[in-house]
């Protein structure tokens, strides 16, 4: 069942099994606020089991681009288009959020972004490969993030 993410009244709905559920909910709300403010897009997520094609697409890009396999269980996912960009998001039980930004036009921006909820350790599969910058969020506390540019066609 889809869930519209409320960034004014942050809820852990769908994320309760995460050991950092409150901070992951804040991270998810932070993303919802960004898309509402920048694109007037309502950020809606689904249980990962209801949108396996989104989880599979993100997993495939990670595997083919950088030979990365995420060990944590996906809890929620979403896919949408805004301003010529196809966006995929997966929120994992560990507190990890992965987004894939893929420009529909050739030559546009294409990247994978990682965000870590406050209180989670850097996943072993990412630890030696990426440096994480910090940013503060009123909704999520301290978010650590990193990214890489997608080279292939998907």
DSSP file (Angstrom, degrees, kcal/mol; ACC not computed):
  #  RESIDUE AA STRUCTURE BP1 BP2  ACC     N-H-->O    O-->H-N    N-H-->O    O-->H-N    TCO  KAPPA ALPHA  PHI   PSI    X-CA   Y-CA   Z-CA
    1    1 A X              0   0    0      0, 0.0    46,-0.3     0, 0.0    49,-0.1   0.000 360.0 360.0 360.0 129.1    0.0    0.0    0.0
    2    2 A X        -     0   0    0     44,-0.1     2,-0.4    42,-0.1    44,-0.2  -0.264 360.0-155.6 -65.8 151.9    1.5    3.4   -0.9
    3    3 A X  E     -A   45   0A   0     42,-2.9    42,-2.7    10,-0.0     2,-0.6  -0.987  10.2-140.8-132.3 120.9    2.4    5.8    1.8
    4    4 A X  E     -A   44   0A   0     -2,-0.4     2,-0.4    40,-0.2    40,-0.2  -0.726  28.1-127.0 -80.5 121.5    2.6    9.6    1.2
    5    5 A X        -     0   0    0     38,-2.7     2,-0.6    -2,-0.6    38,-0.3  -0.574  18.9-153.3 -76.8 122.6    5.6   10.8    3.2
    6    6 A X        -     0   0    0     -2,-0.4     5,-0.3     3,-0.2    23,-0.1  -0.857  12.6-174.2 -97.5 119.2    4.7   13.7    5.5
    7    7 A X  S    S+     0   0    0     -2,-0.6     3,-0.3     1,-0.1    -1,-0.1   0.462  83.3  54.6 -94.5  -0.2    7.6   16.0    6.3
    8    8 A X  S    S+     0   0    0      1,-0.2     2,-0.5    25,-0.0    -1,-0.1   0.800 119.3  29.4 -94.9 -37.0    5.7   18.0    8.8
    9    9 A X  S    S-     0   0    0      2,-0.0    -3,-0.2    20,-0.0    -1,-0.2  -0.792  90.3-151.4-122.1  85.0    4.6   15.1   11.0
   10   10 A X        -     0   0    0     -2,-0.5     2,-0.3    -3,-0.3    -3,-0.1  -0.344  16.0-172.9 -67.7 131.0    7.4   12.6   10.6
   11   11 A X        -     0   0    0     -5,-0.3    18,-0.1    14,-0.2    -5,-0.1  -0.925  31.0-143.9-125.5 148.5    6.3    9.0   11.0
   12   12 A X    >   +     0   0    0     -2,-0.3     3,-3.0     2,-0.1     4,-0.5   0.287  49.6 148.0 -89.9   9.7    8.3    5.7   11.1
   13   13 A X  T 3  S+     0   0    0      1,-0.3    -2,-0.1     2,-0.2   -10,-0.0  -0.206  73.2  10.0 -50.4 127.3    5.5    3.9    9.3
   14   14 A X  T 3  S+     0   0    0      1,-0.0    -1,-0.3    33,-0.0     3,-0.1   0.251 122.1  70.5  86.8 -12.0    7.0    1.2    7.1
   15   15 A X    X   +     0   0    0     -3,-3.0     3,-2.3     1,-0.1    -2,-0.2   0.278  56.8 115.6-117.4   8.2   10.4    1.6    8.8
   16   16 A X  T 3  S+     0   0    0     -4,-0.5     5,-0.2     1,-0.3    -1,-0.1   0.749  70.4  60.3 -56.6 -28.8    9.7    0.2   12.2
   17   17 A X  T 3  S+     0   0    0     -3,-0.1    -1,-0.3     4,-0.1     2,-0.2   0.601  82.6 101.6 -78.2  -9.0   12.1   -2.8   11.9
   18   18 A X  S X  S-     0   0    0     -3,-2.3     3,-1.4     1,-0.1    76,-0.1  -0.544  73.2-138.2 -75.0 137.3   15.1   -0.5   11.3
   19   19 A X  T 3  S+     0   0    0     74,-0.5    -1,-0.1     1,-0.3     3,-0.1   0.671 110.2  39.7 -67.3 -14.6   17.4   -0.1   14.4
   20   20 A X  T 3> S+     0   0    0     73,-0.5     4,-2.8    -5,-0.1    -1,-0.3  -0.237  77.2 143.4-122.2  41.7   17.5    3.6   13.4
   21   21 A X  H <>  +     0   0    0     -3,-1.4     4,-2.5     1,-0.2     5,-0.2   0.852  68.6  50.4 -54.7 -43.6   13.8    3.9   12.4
   22   22 A X  H  > S+     0   0    0      2,-0.2     4,-1.8     1,-0.2    -1,-0.2   0.922 114.9  42.2 -65.2 -43.4   13.3    7.5   13.7
   23   23 A X  H  > S+     0   0    0      2,-0.2     4,-2.3    -3,-0.2    -2,-0.2   0.864 114.2  51.8 -71.6 -35.3   16.4    8.9   12.0
   24   24 A X  H  X S+     0   0    0     -4,-2.8     4,-2.6     2,-0.2    -2,-0.2   0.892 109.0  51.2 -66.5 -38.3   15.6    6.9    8.8
   25   25 A X  H  X S+     0   0    0     -4,-2.5     4,-2.4    -5,-0.3    -2,-0.2   0.886 109.9  50.2 -63.4 -38.6   12.1    8.4    8.9
   26   26 A X  H  X S+     0   0    0     -4,-1.8     4,-2.2     2,-0.2   114,-0.2   0.888 110.1  49.8 -64.9 -39.9   13.6   11.8    9.2
   27   27 A X  H  X S+     0   0    0     -4,-2.3     4,-1.9     2,-0.2    -2,-0.2   0.922 111.5  48.3 -63.7 -45.1   15.9   11.1    6.2
   28   28 A X  H  X S+     0   0    0     -4,-2.6     4,-2.1     1,-0.2    -2,-0.2   0.907 112.3  49.1 -61.8 -42.3   12.9   10.0    4.2
   29   29 A X  H  X S+     0   0    0     -4,-2.4     4,-2.6     2,-0.2    -1,-0.2   0.859 106.3  57.0 -65.7 -35.9   11.0   13.1    5.3
   30   30 A X  H  X S+     0   0    0     -4,-2.2     4,-2.0     2,-0.2    -1,-0.2   0.906 108.4  46.8 -60.8 -42.1   14.0   15.3    4.3
   31   31 A X  H  X S+     0   0    0     -4,-1.9     4,-2.3     2,-0.2     5,-0.2   0.908 111.2  52.1 -65.6 -42.1   13.8   13.8    0.8
   32   32 A X  H  X S+     0   0    0     -4,-2.1     4,-2.1     1,-0.2    -2,-0.2   0.911 109.4  49.1 -61.2 -43.1   10.0   14.4    0.7
   33   33 A X  H  X S+     0   0    0     -4,-2.6     4,-2.8     2,-0.2     5,-0.3   0.920 109.5  52.8 -63.0 -43.7   10.4   18.0    1.7
   34   34 A X  H  X S+     0   0    0     -4,-2.0     4,-2.8     1,-0.2     5,-0.3   0.940 112.2  43.7 -56.6 -50.6   13.1   18.6   -1.0
   35   35 A X  H  X S+     0   0    0     -4,-2.3     6,-2.0     1,-0.2     4,-1.7   0.828 114.6  50.0 -69.6 -31.4   11.0   17.2   -3.8
   36   36 A X  H  X S+     0   0    0     -4,-2.1     4,-1.2     4,-0.3    -1,-0.2   0.938 116.5  41.0 -69.0 -46.5    7.9   19.1   -2.6
   37   37 A X  H  < S+     0   0    0     -4,-2.8    -2,-0.2    -5,-0.2    -3,-0.2   0.900 124.6  34.9 -70.0 -41.2    9.7   22.4   -2.4
   38   38 A X  H  < S+     0   0    0     -4,-2.8    -3,-0.2    -5,-0.3    -2,-0.2   0.880 138.8  11.3 -83.0 -39.1   11.8   22.1   -5.6
   39   39 A X  H  < S-     0   0    0     -4,-1.7    -3,-0.2    -5,-0.3    -2,-0.2   0.395  90.7-119.5-122.4   0.4    9.4   20.3   -7.9
   40   40 A X     <  +     0   0    0     -4,-1.2     2,-0.4    -5,-0.4    -4,-0.3   0.872  63.8 151.6  54.6  38.8    6.0   20.3   -6.1
   41   41 A X        -     0   0    0     -6,-2.0     2,-0.7    -9,-0.1    -1,-0.2  -0.857  47.3-133.6-102.3 132.3    6.2   16.5   -6.2
   42   42 A X        -     0   0    0     -2,-0.4     2,-0.7    -3,-0.1    -9,-0.1  -0.781  22.6-135.6 -86.3 116.4    4.4   14.5   -3.5
   43   43 A X        +     0   0    0     -2,-0.7   -38,-2.7   -38,-0.3     2,-0.4  -0.625  30.1 177.8 -79.2 112.3    6.9   11.8   -2.3
   44   44 A X  E     -A    4   0A   0     -2,-0.7     2,-0.3   -40,-0.2   -40,-0.2  -0.966   7.5-166.1-121.3 130.4    5.1    8.5   -2.1
   45   45 A X  E     -A    3   0A   0    -42,-2.7   -42,-2.9    -2,-0.4     2,-0.3  -0.764   3.8-156.5-114.1 160.9    6.8    5.2   -1.1
   46   46 A X  E     -B   77   0B   0     31,-2.3    31,-2.3    -2,-0.3   -44,-0.1  -0.926  38.4 -87.8-127.8 152.9    5.7    1.6   -1.3
   47   47 A X  E >>  -B   76   0B   0     -2,-0.3     3,-2.1   -46,-0.3     4,-0.7  -0.421  44.1-120.3 -54.7 138.7    6.7   -1.5    0.6
   48   48 A X  G >4 S+     0   0    0     27,-2.4     3,-0.9     1,-0.3     7,-0.3   0.828 112.1  62.7 -56.1 -33.2    9.8   -2.8   -1.3
   49   49 A X  G 34 S+     0   0    0     26,-0.3     3,-0.4     1,-0.2    -1,-0.3   0.732 100.6  53.7 -65.4 -21.1    7.9   -6.1   -1.9
   50   50 A X  G <4 S+     0   0    0     -3,-2.1    -1,-0.2     1,-0.2    -2,-0.2   0.647 115.9  36.7 -87.3 -16.6    5.3   -4.2   -3.9
   51   51 A X    XX  +     0   0    0     -3,-0.9     4,-1.4    -4,-0.7     3,-1.2  -0.429  64.7 153.7-131.8  59.2    7.7   -2.6   -6.3
   52   52 A X  H 3> S+     0   0    0     -3,-0.4     4,-3.0     1,-0.3     5,-0.2   0.788  70.1  66.2 -60.9 -26.4   10.4   -5.2   -6.9
   53   53 A X  H 3> S+     0   0    0      2,-0.2     4,-2.0     1,-0.2    -1,-0.3   0.847 101.8  48.0 -64.7 -32.4   11.2   -3.7  -10.3
   54   54 A X  H <> S+     0   0    0     -3,-1.2     4,-2.4     2,-0.2     5,-0.2   0.942 113.9  45.4 -71.0 -48.1   12.5   -0.5   -8.5
   55   55 A X  H  X S+     0   0    0     -4,-1.4     4,-2.6    -7,-0.3    -2,-0.2   0.909 114.6  49.6 -60.6 -42.7   14.7   -2.5   -6.1
   56   56 A X  H  X S+     0   0    0     -4,-3.0     4,-2.7     2,-0.2    -1,-0.2   0.894 109.7  50.7 -64.6 -40.8   16.0   -4.7   -8.9
   57   57 A X  H  X S+     0   0    0     -4,-2.0     4,-2.2    -5,-0.2    -2,-0.2   0.930 113.1  45.0 -63.9 -45.4   16.8   -1.7  -11.1
   58   58 A X  H  X S+     0   0    0     -4,-2.4     4,-2.3     2,-0.2    -2,-0.2   0.930 114.8  48.8 -63.2 -45.1   18.8    0.0   -8.3
   59   59 A X  H  X S+     0   0    0     -4,-2.6     4,-2.5    -5,-0.2    -2,-0.2   0.900 110.7  50.9 -61.4 -41.6   20.5   -3.3   -7.4
   60   60 A X  H  X S+     0   0    0     -4,-2.7     4,-3.0     2,-0.2     5,-0.3   0.915 110.1  48.7 -63.6 -43.9   21.4   -3.9  -11.1
   61   61 A X  H  X S+     0   0    0     -4,-2.2     4,-2.5     2,-0.2     5,-0.4   0.921 112.7  48.2 -63.5 -43.7   22.9   -0.5  -11.5
   62   62 A X  H  X S+     0   0    0     -4,-2.3     4,-2.0     2,-0.2     6,-1.6   0.925 115.7  44.7 -60.8 -44.7   25.0   -0.9   -8.3
   63   63 A X  H  X S+     0   0    0     -4,-2.5     4,-1.4     4,-0.3    -2,-0.2   0.928 118.8  40.6 -66.8 -46.7   26.2   -4.4   -9.4
   64   64 A X  H  < S+     0   0    0     -4,-3.0    -2,-0.2    -5,-0.2    -1,-0.2   0.859 121.4  40.5 -74.9 -34.9   27.0   -3.5  -13.0
   65   65 A X  H  < S+     0   0    0     -4,-2.5    -2,-0.2    -5,-0.3    -3,-0.2   0.906 140.2   0.5 -79.8 -42.5   28.6   -0.1  -12.3
   66   66 A X  H  < S-     0   0    0     -4,-2.0    -3,-0.2    -5,-0.4    -2,-0.2   0.280  90.5-112.7-134.7   9.3   30.6   -0.8   -9.1
   67   67 A X     <  +     0   0    0     -4,-1.4     2,-0.5    -5,-0.4    -4,-0.3   0.903  64.3 154.3  54.1  44.5   30.1   -4.5   -8.3
   68   68 A X        -     0   0    0     -6,-1.6     2,-0.5    -9,-0.1    -1,-0.2  -0.890  26.5-174.7-106.8 132.2   28.2   -3.5   -5.1
   69   69 A X        -     0   0    0     -2,-0.5     2,-0.4    -7,-0.1    56,-0.1  -0.992  22.1-136.3-123.9 121.2   25.6   -5.7   -3.5
   70   70 A X        -     0   0    0     -2,-0.5     4,-0.1     1,-0.1    -2,-0.0  -0.646  10.3-162.1 -81.1 126.8   23.7   -4.2   -0.5
   71   71 A X        +     0   0    0     -2,-0.4    -1,-0.1     2,-0.1     2,-0.0   0.765  61.4  91.6 -79.3 -26.9   23.4   -6.7    2.4
   72   72 A X  S    S-     0   0    0      1,-0.1     2,-0.3    20,-0.0    -2,-0.1  -0.317  84.6-104.8 -74.1 153.3   20.6   -4.9    4.2
   73   73 A X        -     0   0    0      1,-0.1    20,-2.9    19,-0.0     2,-0.3  -0.602  32.0-122.3 -77.6 129.6   16.9   -5.7    3.5
   74   74 A X  E     + C   0  92B   0     -2,-0.3    18,-0.3    18,-0.2   -25,-0.1  -0.574  30.7 177.7 -71.9 132.6   15.0   -3.1    1.4
   75   75 A X  E     +     0   0B   0     16,-3.1   -27,-2.4     1,-0.3   -26,-0.3   0.822  62.1   7.1-100.7 -44.6   12.0   -1.8    3.3
   76   76 A X  E     +BC  47  91B   0     15,-1.7    15,-2.8   -29,-0.3    -1,-0.3  -0.951  59.8 179.7-140.4 157.3   10.5    0.8    0.9
   77   77 A X  E     -BC  46  90B   0    -31,-2.3   -31,-2.3    -2,-0.3     2,-0.3  -0.986   2.4-177.2-153.2 159.9   11.0    2.0   -2.6
   78   78 A X  E     - C   0  89B   0     11,-2.1    11,-2.7    -2,-0.3     2,-0.3  -0.984   7.4-163.8-154.7 156.3    9.7    4.5   -5.0
   79   79 A X  E     + C   0  88B   0     -2,-0.3     2,-0.3     9,-0.2     9,-0.2  -0.991  23.4 146.2-142.8 138.0   10.2    5.6   -8.6
   80   80 A X  E     - C   0  87B   0      7,-2.2     7,-3.5    -2,-0.3     2,-0.4  -0.970  37.8-118.8-160.7 168.6    9.0    8.8  -10.3
   81   81 A X  E     + C   0  86B   0     -2,-0.3     2,-0.3     5,-0.2     5,-0.2  -0.971  28.9 168.9-120.1 134.3    9.9   11.4  -12.9
   82   82 A X  E >   - C   0  85B   0      3,-2.2     3,-2.2    -2,-0.4    -2,-0.1  -0.986  66.9 -14.3-141.6 133.4   10.5   15.1  -12.3
   83   83 A X  T 3  S-     0   0    0     -2,-0.3     3,-0.1     1,-0.3    -1,-0.0   0.817 129.6 -45.8  49.5  42.8   11.9   17.8  -14.6
   84   84 A X  T 3  S+     0   0    0      1,-0.2    20,-2.6    19,-0.1    21,-0.5   0.585 115.8 113.3  79.9   9.7   13.3   15.3  -17.1
   85   85 A X  E <   -CD  82 103B   0     -3,-2.2    -3,-2.2    18,-0.2     2,-0.6  -0.941  58.1-145.9-116.8 135.5   14.9   13.0  -14.4
   86   86 A X  E     -CD  81 102B   0     16,-2.9    16,-2.4    -2,-0.4     2,-0.4  -0.891  24.1-163.6 -94.1 124.9   13.9    9.5  -13.5
   87   87 A X  E     -CD  80 101B   0     -7,-3.5    -7,-2.2    -2,-0.6     2,-0.4  -0.928  11.8-175.5-114.5 132.5   14.4    9.0   -9.8
   88   88 A X  E     -CD  79 100B   0     12,-2.0    12,-2.6    -2,-0.4     2,-0.4  -0.987   6.2-173.6-121.9 136.7   14.5    5.7   -8.0
   89   89 A X  E     -CD  78  99B   0    -11,-2.7   -11,-2.1    -2,-0.4     2,-0.4  -0.990   8.3-176.1-129.4 139.8   14.8    5.5   -4.2
   90   90 A X  E     -CD  77  98B   0      8,-2.3     8,-2.6    -2,-0.4     2,-0.5  -0.994   9.9-158.7-132.2 130.0   15.3    2.5   -1.9
   91   91 A X  E     -CD  76  97B   0    -15,-2.8   -16,-3.1    -2,-0.4   -15,-1.7  -0.937  16.7-154.1-108.2 125.6   15.2    2.8    1.9
   92   92 A X  E >   -C   74   0B   0      4,-3.2     3,-1.7    -2,-0.5   -18,-0.2  -0.653  25.3-116.9-105.5 156.1   17.0   -0.1    3.6
   93   93 A X  T 3  S+     0   0    0    -20,-2.9   -74,-0.5     1,-0.3   -73,-0.5   0.799 111.2  63.4 -57.8 -32.9   16.6   -1.6    7.1
   94   94 A X  T 3  S-     0   0    0    -21,-0.2    -1,-0.3   -76,-0.1    27,-0.1   0.702 124.2 -98.3 -66.5 -19.8   20.1   -0.6    8.1
   95   95 A X  S <  S+     0   0    0     -3,-1.7    22,-2.0     1,-0.4     2,-0.3   0.396  80.7 136.5 110.6   1.7   19.3    3.1    7.7
   96   96 A X  E     - E   0 116B   0     20,-0.2    -4,-3.2    18,-0.0     2,-0.4  -0.621  35.1-165.5 -83.7 138.7   20.8    3.4    4.2
   97   97 A X  E     -DE  91 115B   0     18,-2.7    18,-2.5    -2,-0.3     2,-0.4  -0.996   4.5-170.1-121.9 131.1   18.9    5.3    1.5
   98   98 A X  E     -DE  90 114B   0     -8,-2.6    -8,-2.3    -2,-0.4     2,-0.4  -0.981   2.9-174.5-121.6 131.9   20.0    4.9   -2.1
   99   99 A X  E     -DE  89 113B   0     14,-2.4    14,-3.2    -2,-0.4     2,-0.5  -0.970  12.5-155.4-124.3 144.7   18.8    7.1   -5.0
  100  100 A X  E     -DE  88 112B   0    -12,-2.6   -12,-2.0    -2,-0.4     2,-0.6  -0.976   7.3-165.9-116.6 118.9   19.4    6.8   -8.7
  101  101 A X  E     +DE  87 111B   0     10,-2.9    10,-2.5    -2,-0.5     2,-0.5  -0.928  12.6 177.4-104.3 120.8   19.0   10.0  -10.7
  102  102 A X  E     -DE  86 110B   0    -16,-2.4   -16,-2.9    -2,-0.6     8,-0.2  -0.932  23.9-137.9-133.7 109.2   18.9    9.2  -14.4
  103  103 A X  E     -D   85   0B   0      6,-2.1   -18,-0.2    -2,-0.5     5,-0.2  -0.423   6.7-147.0 -64.2 132.6   18.4   12.0  -16.9
  104  104 A X  S    S+     0   0    0    -20,-2.6     2,-0.2    -2,-0.1    -1,-0.2   0.852  81.8  74.7 -70.0 -34.5   15.9   10.9  -19.6
  105  105 A X  S >  S-     0   0    0    -21,-0.5     3,-1.6     1,-0.1    -2,-0.1  -0.574  96.6-105.6 -78.0 140.3   17.9   13.0  -22.2
  106  106 A X  T 3  S+     0   0    0      1,-0.2    -1,-0.1    -2,-0.2     3,-0.1  -0.389 106.0  25.4 -60.7 141.4   21.2   11.6  -23.4
  107  107 A X  T 3  S+     0   0    0      1,-0.3    -1,-0.2    -4,-0.1     3,-0.1   0.420  96.5 122.8  84.9  -1.5   24.1   13.5  -22.0
  108  108 A X  S <  S-     0   0    0     -3,-1.6    -1,-0.3     1,-0.2     2,-0.1  -0.170  73.6 -62.8 -83.2-178.1   22.2   14.6  -18.9
  109  109 A X        +     0   0    0     -3,-0.1    -6,-2.1    -7,-0.1     2,-0.3  -0.430  52.9 172.8 -69.4 136.5   23.0   14.0  -15.2
  110  110 A X  E     +E  102   0B   0     -8,-0.2    40,-2.2    -2,-0.1     2,-0.3  -0.928  15.1 140.4-146.8 118.5   23.1   10.3  -14.1
  111  111 A X  E     -EF 101 149B   0    -10,-2.5   -10,-2.9    -2,-0.3     2,-0.5  -0.986  43.6-128.2-155.6 160.8   24.3    9.3  -10.6
  112  112 A X  E     -EF 100 148B   0     36,-2.8    36,-2.0    -2,-0.3     2,-0.4  -0.970  27.4-161.8-113.0 129.4   23.8    7.1   -7.7
  113  113 A X  E     -EF  99 147B   0    -14,-3.2   -14,-2.4    -2,-0.5     2,-0.4  -0.912   4.6-160.1-114.9 141.0   23.5    8.8   -4.3
  114  114 A X  E     -EF  98 146B   0     32,-3.3    32,-2.0    -2,-0.4     2,-0.4  -0.955   8.3-176.9-115.9 136.1   24.0    7.1   -0.9
  115  115 A X  E     -EF  97 145B   0    -18,-2.5   -18,-2.7    -2,-0.4     2,-0.5  -1.000  11.6-152.6-133.0 136.4   22.7    8.7    2.4
  116  116 A X  E     -EF  96 144B   0     28,-3.0    28,-1.5    -2,-0.4   -20,-0.2  -0.919  17.9-126.8-110.6 126.8   23.2    7.2    5.8
  117  117 A X    >   -     0   0    0    -22,-2.0     3,-1.9    -2,-0.5   -93,-0.1  -0.399  42.0 -89.9 -66.5 145.9   20.8    7.8    8.6
  118  118 A X  T 3  S+     0   0    0     22,-0.6   -95,-0.2     1,-0.2    -1,-0.1  -0.317 112.9  29.5 -57.3 135.3   22.3    9.2   11.8
  119  119 A X  T 3  S+     0   0    0      1,-0.4     2,-0.3    -3,-0.1    -1,-0.2   0.251  93.8 109.8  98.2 -11.8   23.3    6.4   14.1
  120  120 A X    <   -     0   0    0     -3,-1.9    -1,-0.4   -25,-0.1     2,-0.2  -0.712  66.5-122.0 -96.5 150.8   24.1    3.8   11.5
  121  121 A X        -     0   0    0     -2,-0.3     2,-0.3   -27,-0.1    -4,-0.1  -0.508  39.6 -91.8 -79.8 155.3   27.6    2.6   10.7
  122  122 A X        -     0   0    0     -2,-0.2     5,-0.1     1,-0.1    -1,-0.1  -0.550  53.8-106.3 -64.6 127.1   28.9    2.9    7.1
  123  123 A X    >>  -     0   0    0     -2,-0.3     3,-2.1     1,-0.1     4,-2.0  -0.278  21.3-123.5 -58.6 141.1   27.9   -0.4    5.4
  124  124 A X  H 3> S+     0   0    0      1,-0.3     4,-0.6     2,-0.2    -1,-0.1   0.845 110.5  60.1 -53.7 -37.7   30.9   -2.7    4.9
  125  125 A X  H 34 S+     0   0    0      1,-0.2    -1,-0.3     2,-0.1    -2,-0.1   0.633 117.4  31.0 -70.2 -12.3   30.1   -2.9    1.2
  126  126 A X  H X> S+     0   0    0     -3,-2.1     4,-1.7     2,-0.1     3,-1.2   0.602  96.3  89.4-112.7 -20.3   30.6    0.9    0.9
  127  127 A X  H 3< S+     0   0    0     -4,-2.0    -2,-0.1     1,-0.3     3,-0.1   0.844  94.5  35.3 -53.9 -48.1   33.1    1.6    3.6
  128  128 A X  T 3< S+     0   0    0     -4,-0.6    -1,-0.3     1,-0.2    -2,-0.1   0.561 118.4  53.1 -85.8  -6.9   36.4    1.2    1.6
  129  129 A X  T <4 S+     0   0    0     -3,-1.2     2,-0.3     1,-0.1    -2,-0.2   0.700 106.7  38.0-101.6 -23.2   34.9    2.7   -1.7
  130  130 A X     <  -     0   0    0     -4,-1.7     2,-0.4    -3,-0.1    -1,-0.1  -0.954  59.4-140.9-136.5 148.4   33.5    6.0   -0.7
  131  131 A X        -     0   0    0     -2,-0.3     2,-0.5    -3,-0.1    -3,-0.0  -0.892  27.9-140.7-101.2 139.5   34.1    9.0    1.5
  132  132 A X        -     0   0    0     -2,-0.4    14,-0.2    14,-0.1     2,-0.2  -0.896   7.5-152.9-110.7 124.8   31.0   10.4    3.1
  133  133 A X  E     -G  145   0B   0     12,-2.6    12,-2.8    -2,-0.5     2,-0.4  -0.574  19.4-126.7 -86.5 155.8   30.4   14.1    3.6
  134  134 A X  E     +G  144   0B   0     10,-0.2     2,-0.3    -2,-0.2    10,-0.2  -0.817  26.5 175.8-106.5 144.4   28.1   15.4    6.4
  135  135 A X  E     -G  143   0B   0      8,-2.4     8,-3.2    -2,-0.4     2,-0.3  -0.990  24.9-127.4-141.1 147.8   25.1   17.6    6.2
  136  136 A X  E     -G  142   0B   0     -2,-0.3     2,-0.4     6,-0.2     6,-0.2  -0.747  23.6-175.6 -97.2 143.1   22.7   18.7    8.9
  137  137 A X  E  >  -G  141   0B   0      4,-2.9     4,-2.1    -2,-0.3  -107,-0.0  -1.000  28.4-143.7-136.7 135.0   19.0   18.4    8.6
  138  138 A X  T  4 S+     0   0    0     -2,-0.4    -1,-0.1     1,-0.2     4,-0.1   0.835 107.3  41.8 -63.6 -30.8   16.3   19.6   11.0
  139  139 A X  T  4 S+     0   0    0   -113,-0.1    -1,-0.2     2,-0.1  -112,-0.1   0.817 129.0  24.0 -84.8 -32.5   14.3   16.4   10.1
  140  140 A X  T  4 S-     0   0    0      1,-0.3   -22,-0.6  -114,-0.2     2,-0.4   0.410  89.2-137.5-119.2   0.5   17.1   13.8   10.1
  141  141 A X  E  < S+ G   0 137B   0     -4,-2.1    -4,-2.9  -115,-0.1     2,-0.6  -0.631  75.1   0.9  76.4-132.8   19.9   15.2   12.3
  142  142 A X  E    S- G   0 136B   0     -2,-0.4     2,-0.4    -6,-0.2    -6,-0.2  -0.835  71.5-166.1 -96.4 119.4   23.3   14.6   10.7
  143  143 A X  E     - G   0 135B   0     -8,-3.2    -8,-2.4    -2,-0.6     2,-0.5  -0.872   6.0-154.4-102.7 134.0   23.1   12.9    7.3
  144  144 A X  E     +FG 116 134B   0    -28,-1.5   -28,-3.0    -2,-0.4     2,-0.3  -0.925  23.1 177.6-106.4 135.4   26.2   11.4    5.7
  145  145 A X  E     +FG 115 133B   0    -12,-2.8   -12,-2.6    -2,-0.5     2,-0.3  -0.949  17.6 165.1-140.3 157.5   26.2   11.1    1.9
  146  146 A X  E     -F  114   0B   0    -32,-2.0   -32,-3.3    -2,-0.3     2,-0.3  -0.936  10.8-172.5-155.0 172.5   28.2   10.2   -1.1
  147  147 A X  E     -F  113   0B   0     -2,-0.3     2,-0.3   -34,-0.3   -34,-0.2  -0.978  12.2-149.5-159.6 168.7   27.6    9.4   -4.8
  148  148 A X  E     -F  112   0B   0    -36,-2.0   -36,-2.8    -2,-0.3     2,-0.3  -0.984  28.7-109.8-144.4 155.1   29.1    8.2   -8.0
  149  149 A X  E     -F  111   0B   0     -2,-0.3     2,-0.4   -38,-0.2   -38,-0.3  -0.645  31.0-125.1 -84.5 135.7   28.4    9.0  -11.7
  150  150 A X        -     0   0    0    -40,-2.2   -40,-0.1    -2,-0.3    -1,-0.0  -0.673  26.2-179.4 -81.4 129.8   26.7    6.4  -13.7
  151  151 A X        +     0   0    0     -2,-0.4    -1,-0.1     2,-0.1   -40,-0.0   0.769  56.2  70.4 -98.6 -32.8   28.6    5.5  -16.9
  152  152 A X  S    S-     0   0    0    -91,-0.1     2,-0.5     1,-0.1    -2,-0.0  -0.118  83.2-104.1 -83.6 179.1   26.4    2.9  -18.5
  153  153 A X              0   0    0      1,-0.1    -1,-0.1    -2,-0.0    -2,-0.1  -0.903 360.0 360.0-105.9 130.0   22.9    3.0  -20.2
  154  154 A X              0   0    0     -2,-0.5    -1,-0.1   -93,-0.0   -93,-0.0   0.341 360.0 360.0-134.7 360.0   19.9    1.7  -18.2
